[in-house]
Amino acid sequence: MKTNDVLLRNVTKVVAFIIFLFSLHLFFAGHYNPGGGFVAGLTSAGAITLTLLAYDIKTVQSMLNINTIFITGVGLLFAVGTGLLGVFLGKPFLTHVFGYVNLPILGKTSLHTATLFDLGVYLVVVGVTLTIIQSIGESD
Amino acid sequence: MMNNLVLFPILVPFLGAILLMLLPKKIILQRTAALIAGLALIAVSLFLVFHVKQNGITTVNIGNWDAPFGITIVGDMLSSLLVFTTSIVLVCVIIYSFYTIGKPREKFLYYPAVLLMIVGVNGSFLTGDIFNLFVFFEVMLMASYVLLVIGGTKIQLKATIKYLLINVIGSGFFVVAIGVLYSMIGTLNMADISQKINALHGTNTGMLSVAAVLFLFVFGLKAGLFPLYFWLPGSYFAPPIPVLALFGGLLTKVGVYAIIRTFSLFFTKETTFMMPLLGILALITIIFGIIGAISYYDLKTIVIYNILIAIGVILFSVSILSRESVTGAVYYLIHDMIIKAALFLIIGVVMAITGSSSVKKFSGLMTVKPTLGWAFFIAIMGISGIPPLSGFFGKLLIVEGAFSAHEMIGGILVLLSSLFVLMSLIKVFTRGFWGEKSGHLTLTIPYRKMMLPVIILLTLSVLYGVFSNAVYPFIADAVEPIIDPNVYIDAVMKE
């Protein structure tokens, strides 16, 4: 008999969105508060895993349509790229640059290239976690 | 800044691996990109060797944080030479993989795994921070797990479980060892640790001995030292030949390098029993290696036990720690990396022709492929140390060093080990290559293409032996920081 999990699916639609927002918060909080790329990546992957539980793998793949290994590679490129930024500026590898920039809406904001490195970490964590979950889920 | 040059042997294969990860299914692209990354690595590391030769030890503080606080990458002559040798072995193995590894494996991220393993190996050689060494060990090990299991045959799965288990335990102890050292000394930078240990002056050295034994346990496990080598013959028997050549040529040598680096920096002055202990274990390793090498009729297993003998010889000469013996050890280390890779690749060709690695199953290979026969013969002569070839000079210095340090038993054992190495392999040569043609010989393999990397490695090995005088200034530079740690410390701390 096919069970009707309408409750689970509807709750997931709301909750997965909140989890994702929370992971974004964790990501940007990392420099001054607990958080950072690793936890943020794990919570994002958690949100996607929740949708995986509520729906099935094919639905989620058609919703997201991403190649997880590709994401991992792009994340690594971000991490190495921010490192190479230091090399191009004539400083040692992984020397970061930071400064205060006046952005249109947000006003005076401190920006740091370490965030880009963190973005790399984030993408790698999401990519690796989803690769693990998908490949275990798909194998019979 | 020129100093970033030191990092390029790590960055080049890393970038290569990332780019290859993005397009896993395009085999032609994978092959060319992997080869280009390998050749770029050779160029960069050769440049590094000459840069270090001219300007002394080159360091770079990652992220522009000064020495004891940030991670320092240190390129001294020993690590530069090892990185250069690694890159040569890498390129030969990549070329060899084109024709032997098979499309399914190539489509399943084989080349990225190889390049990531080289990231780990090169990083372990170049780092100047003990925890960073741990991280690079893990990078190397993770990639080696993948390489060991990729393809998923039954024997590979069995071997991977053993290998994985033993290395996870080893890594656990590595963290514990670093924890013990950190709780005593309070720093992770190797040069800084060395300085602070020297400042202890005899107080509190009991715990230092504990840390030393823990480090010996960990690195001995990776290198295959006597009571800890039990995983090695089984695990190395499983993977396909190009992977085996990488493992046999590089992985155990990283353990040896880590022993040389940490023991020369940390544990020589304050602990009196470490070096004799290392020497005794190394000698027992030689004996067990000999027993294994002469008792098997399987070509792969014989060479795997020969790895143990070489590890024993190198670590024994390191334990004497005189200028002569360490020079011999460095000579022998580089020779052994090249010749072991060459030998494994030759075995691969033999196995491709005969379909078996047991010498009882075939004979008369010489009548079919004379080049292969003579290549194998030269490799045997090189590995056992016949004078014009590469194994000779290192062993000569090792034996001289042993005798002048009054380690008679050790010196004689090293000499005897050469004899047994020769015996174990010449047995293969006489049984498998001479005699009447028999056994199942298939000749439909890409023989010439498979022989190319073998010939390259053997030529280099012969040249290394013939021109050992030209190499000597480089080796002498490499030995300097091992004998006198202050050279290393001054280069890193720059005060």
Interface residues (C-beta under 8 A of the other chain):
Chain A: I69 F70 T72 G73 V74 L76 L77 V80 G83 L84 G86 V87 G90 K91 P92 F93 L94 T95 H96
Chain B: M1 N3 N4 L7 L11 F14 L15 I18 L19 M21 L22 P24 V60 N61 I62 G63 N64 L109
